[in-house]
């Protein structure tokens, strides 16, 4: 965890940037402590769907705040966000294109990648493409928001590892197997090849949406830690997108990471409910197994817990966790350290498995 001792970056929030607290003196103190912590250990958010939103409504200028979308640079900075995984998944309700032989899935993914790269290029003073853990730390130290591409959908890998290698060459660093034909009730032979190649390339496996049995097989097959980029505790809310304790315990054993969402349908409609889910995930997966994956980026903004309607709410959440007795060392892991660690562990795994897999 030596990276947690890096010099703090200049893009985080300061106490002077926070609205004046309306609560008692102790609440003001918690917000000030939250601001100080986020300045040193900003949020590495595992899921934001803004790329898809901007493809549908390209007129948004995220350099200024506006009501039509819940993510923009001012609110990311106000929330102390220092790294962001930009999801490249196409929403399930999106209409399929009519391209022959299912090529639309690959084409849509390539367009998502192109849109994400365009987003980073458009705001060079605020966003910086990140391909590694070193890039993540360097962006923070330069006052930029480290921008990771991914996950991409696993269903695009229709029997060929070439697509995965091509996505990696374009900057993708996470893959979501959920719904892929090679990751159903059983992990097929090709599925095992995908896991090995993802490990070799340093691409994280994002198990969001995988049923527990599939998640277990993928976790056991992977030599690198896996992540669940946006989820919550099924023990508190049996939503199908939430993970049961058996999966959280497995993540703890495998050094994986469960990143808690701010989707009110999965967590509840208040900041306190989200904190309850974080408490539970931390208790079962361990302090090194819990992270943040809010899943902001929608237009119009979706139903969010009160107090966490956009990225600027992160300081209030950290203040709540401080009030609950979370030590600052665990909060530093929650916001930054755990995400940095899984990215770095994926890189270490890749270095231990050099050499290309035979073309498939």
N, C-alpha and C positions, 0 to 999 in steps of 0.2 A: 504493500500500500504506500510505497514511497512517494507515488505521484500525488498523494493528498497533501504533501508538504510543498508542492510547487508554489511559486509566487502567485498571489491572487491576481486576477485579471481586472481590467478597468471597466468592463462592460456590465458588471453586476450592479445591483441597486444599492443605494445608501439609505440610511434612516431618513435623511432629509427628503427622499423621493416618495416616501410613504404618506398616504393621507393621515391627517391627525386622528389618532384613535379615539373612539367615543367611550371606551370602557374605563375601568379603574386604572390606577397607576401601574398595577402589576401587568395589565394587558399591554400598556405602552412599553413596558420593559421587555415583554416577550416579543413584540414587533421589532423593537430595536435590535434585540439579539438575533432575531430571524434575518434581519437585513444584513447584519454583520456576517452571519454564517453564509448567506447566499453570495456575498461579495467574494468570499474565499472559496466556497464550494457551490457553484451555481447548479441549477437544475439541468440534468441531462434527461430530456423527455423522450420516451421511447416511441411515441406515436402522435403524428399530426397529419391530417388528411388534406391540408391546404393545397397540395399540388393538384389533386383532382378538382377541387373547387375552382382554382384559377384557370383550369382548362375549360370549365363551363362558363366562367364569368371573368374573362381576362382583363376587364376594365378596372379591377381592384388595384389600388396602389397601396401596398402594405407598409410603405414608409410613413403613412399617416393613419390614425385611427378612424374607423368608420363603422357604422352600425351593421352593415350588411354581412360581415364575416367576423368570426370571433378571434382571429389571429392576425396580428400585424407586428411590425418591429417595435413600436413604442410599448405595446403590452407585453411582448416577450422580454424586453429589457426591464420594464417595471416589475415583472415577475421574477427576475434573476435567472432567466434561462440562458445557459451557456452552451448547450449542445442540443440538437434536435434530430431525431430520425424522421425523415419525411417519407411517409408511407406511399408506396407506389402501387398499392392494390386498387383495383377497380371495384367500386361498390357493387354488391350482388344485385341491386335493383337496377343497375345501369343497363340500357338496352344493348344486346349483342350486335356486333356489326355483321354484315352479310358476306364478308370475305370467305373465299373457298377454303375448305379443309381445316377449318378452325384457326386459320392464320390470324384472325382478328385478335386472339388473346396475346400473341406475341407482339403484334402491331400496337395494340393498346399499351402494352407494357413499355415498348420502346418510346411511345409518345409521352408516357408518364416520366420516363427517365429524361427525355429531352426537355420537358417542361420543368422538371426539378433543376436541371443544370442551368436552364435559362433564368430561373428564379435566383439562383446563387449568383450568376453573372450580373443580374440586374441590380443587385444591392451589395456591391463589393465592400462597402464600408461597414456593413453589418453582418453579412453572412460569408462563411468560408467553407468550401468543400472539404470534407474530412474523409480520408481513406484509411486512417490508422489511429491508434491511441495517441501517438505523438502529435498527429494533426489536431486531435481533440484538445490536448493540453495547450498546444501552441496557439490555436484559435482563441482559447480562453485568455491566454496571457497577452494577446494582441487586441483584446477587446472585441472580438468577433464571435458570432454564434456558430459553433462547429456544426456543419450540415452533412449528415450521413444520408445516403440514398438507400431506401429499403424499409420494409421488405418488398420484394417482387413476388407475384403468385407462383407457387410451385406447379400449377397446372400448365404453365407455359413450357415446361420441360417435357415435351411429348416424345419420350424415348431417346432424347439426345442431350448429352452433357455439353455439347457445343454452345447451346443457348446460355447455360449457366456460366461458362467461361467468358462468353461475350458480354453478359451482364456485368460480370466482375471487371472486365476491361473498361467498361463504361463508368465504373465507380460504385456499383451496387455492393452493399456489404451485409445484406440480410435477405433471407428467403423464407417464405411462409408456405409450408407443405399442406396446410389444411385444404381439403377438397381436391388434391391432386390424385390422379388414378393410381399412382405408385405408393400412396400413403393412406390406404383405406383400412379395412379390418386387419390386414397384414401388411407389412412392409415388404414390397416385392424386391426381387433381385436388383432391378433398376433403382428402386428406392435406396437400397444399401449403397449402390454406386453414387447416387446423388449425395448421400450423407458423407461418404468418403471424399468426394470431390469438393464439397462445401468446406469440409475440414481442411483439405489441402490448400484451398484458396483463401481461407480465413473469412469465410462468409458465415455469419451467425444463422442458426436455425431458429425461426420465430414460430413457436407452437400455438400462437393465438388461433382459437377456433378448432383445434384438434380435440377429438374426444379423448378421455383419459387413457384408453388402451393404446391408441396411436401415439399419443404423447409419450407414454412410457417406452414404447419400442424405439421411437426416435431418440429419446434421451439416452437409452442404453446403447444405441448404435453409434452415437456421436462421441468422439474423443474430446471435443471442445464443449464448454458450457452452452446450454440452450437458454433461450429467453422466451417469455410470454409478454409481448410488448404492451398489451392493454387487457386487463382482466380485473377481477376482484374475488373475494372469498365466497365460495359457494356455501360455506358453513353459516354465513350471515345472510346470504340471499341466494337461493337456488336458481339463479338465472343461468340459462344454458351457456352463456359466455364466461361464466365464472368458474374458477378451478376448485376442485375439492381438496381437502387436506392431504389426501394420499399423493396428489400431484405436487403440492407444496413441499411435502416431506421428501419426495423424490428429487425435487430441485435442490433442496438443502444438501442431499447426499452427493449430487452431481455438480455442485457449485454453480447452479443456474440462477436465474433471476426472474421473478414475477413482478411486473410493473403495473401498478394500480391505476385504473381508469377514473375519469371524472364523469362518467356516463351515469346520470341519475337512475336510469332503469336498472343498473347493475349494482350501484352502491347505496342508493337512497338519495333524498333530495336536500341534504344539508352537508356542510363542511364537516360537522361532527360525525356524520355517517361515514364519510370518506376516511376520516381519521380512525374510526372503528375498524374498517377494512385494513388499513395500514397496520394497526396494532395486531390484528389477527395474522396477517401474512408474516409480519416480523416474528411473531411468537412461534409459528409453525415452520417457516422457511429459514428463519434466522436473520439476524441483522444484515448479513451479507447476501441475503436472498430476496430483498425487497427493493423496488424502485418505483418510478413514476412514469406513467404512460397515459397522459390525460385524454388523448384522442380528440383534441381540438381541431379546428380547421374547416368546420362545416358552414354552409350557407343555405338557408338561414341558420344561425346558431341553434344547436340542438338543446334538449332539456338537460340542464346542468344543475348540480347541487348549489344551493344558495351560498354565496361567498366564493364560488369557484366557477364563475361563468365564463372566464377567459384566462389566459396565462398570467395576468397581473395578480391573480388570487394566490399564487404560490406563497408569498410571505405570510398571509393569514393562516395557511395550512401549517407552515413550519412553526408559527407562533403557537398554534393549538397543540402541536406535538410537544413543544417545549413545556407547555402548561401541563401536559400529561406525564412529564417526567422523562421523555426521551433524552438520553445524553447527547451532547453535541457530536461526539464521535460517531454515534449511530446515524444521526441526521446527515453528517457529511458523507456517509456511505449511501444513504437513501438518495440524496440529491445528485451526487457526482461520482463518488468512489466506486459504487457497484457497477455502474454502466461502464466506467473506464476499465475496470477490472475484466469484465467479460469480453470487451473488445480486445484488450491486450492478451487475454488467455487464448482467444481465437487465433491471434497472430502467432503466439508461441506454438500452438498446435500445428499451424501451417508450416512453421520452420522445422518442426520435427518430422514432417511428412513431405519432403521436397520431391520434385519430379512430377511431370504430367501423367495423368491417367491416360491410358490408351484411348484414342478417339472412339466415341460411341455415337 
